[in-house]
């Protein structure tokens, strides 16, 4: 019986020739990513047990991202604790505020993610990094503590689901629409405990940035990981960032999948996930033009440079509608700088958007755009649970950066193709 | 090694809905804190603001499918435990919540159709040895999926970190 890419990576990291789903293995970890919310409790657990040294500082990456620049005294204390700990432990891969970014975006961007790795982080969106052919999964603080102390962690080998992507995305439709479509089909627990593996011609047509958006939201279907085999696009991305050698794993032809799906990208439309589950996705042609108090463009899902380019291309020469606020949050400092050099920040500012430094911010109701009671927000983030972005009485709609930008301009949920077509006509 | 208690009794708080997520169990606005006693004050706040005033030490949460989905925040387990919850029995659990629970030595029990026939306030008893959940108020019982040997070992050792320390000492 052949093995999937996930099974091969887990076997190779646990000293085994083969593994099968359901087995529990102890796998060595190649990268442990740490941020300001879940790492401080992990460190204090270790200190209580008298474990004062991490297993291997060279395998750890630290960046404060959730509540930075610190939103209050308590979050400042968390960042301070994280900063002092990384100095004490001699962890060199550290991105301080000013060079920081949302961990799932900055780790691959700065060349720390290479194919074949095992990666954990105390954050559910760690699955993002699976787009480079890694096994990357989110854990809690106790698991993180164990990983930091021992350099390995127990995993139940997951079953894999295969998503074959065919066709290519129509104009105005993006990878965010693909993953919202998939989650709307299988539900928020449709991939519970499973690896969501992608392949096919449709996948090859997507940029790395677009791919990260898809693996980012594996957890919104309950998945343990999202994974894509590293191809030429992935290798080009990695080689531009690091000289580290890596090994590419691919699934065998006769690998076993619990389910198989074929998604024809050519048949998709922009999608909006209605409150209050990411699985409430509907084609935009079937969604009412609900008024939005706020539009939020950013996060580990859609805060990369390509996302900002798309949003800016829709917004250029327009103004944010009266009665709507628009907030743009680049995912990393590097994205912010690129957006500045390319003139995107000016487009956003001229349109009347607030542009923030990188932060998880209001995606999880932290700061930089928290919602009040009965307010509505169309957001490029990953979750629209009750209270996710603020008041439990607020309502969050999820969509692509293009849909978000179009909605910011009109103030109501708007199909970006209406504006993209106009822009094209104007240019012609 | 602490043996698992054979029988636990408490009062039920039933949340029959599927996909009760970690933002509902402990909203992210409280994640600038990780002390159990402080988190406990806000447990279940966005889904049931009265929960913390009703919950008593030893109580059970009884829930539908996919309990604890969403964020990896272990604060969800800490908030419930801090509030006095002894065990969560659900149709099924989201992966990371389940892992966080057993890593903390906190009981998360899967039991099919668990909400059917139990109301909030009923007295329930968990019989771990025999895999039975009894509703003492109504005189009914359900069978649940036994805890796996691996999870049992972690819970009996008091969680993942004591378990790792025990193994390191034995090696």
Interface residues (C-beta under 8 A of the other chain):
Chain A: X24 X37 X38 X40 X41 X44 X45 X46 X49 X66 X67 X71 X72 X74 X75 X78 X122 X123 X124 X126 X138 X139 X140 X141 X142 X143 X145 X146 X149 X150 X154 X188 X189 X192 X193 X219 X222 X224 X277 X364 X365 X366 X370 X383 X385 X386 X387 X388 X390 X392
Chain B: X18 X19 X21 X23 X24 X27 X28 X29 X31 X32 X33 X34 X45 X46 X47 X65 X66 X69 X70 X71 X72 X73 X74 X75 X77 X92 X94 X95 X96 X99 X100 X103 X104 X150 X159 X160 X161 X164 X165
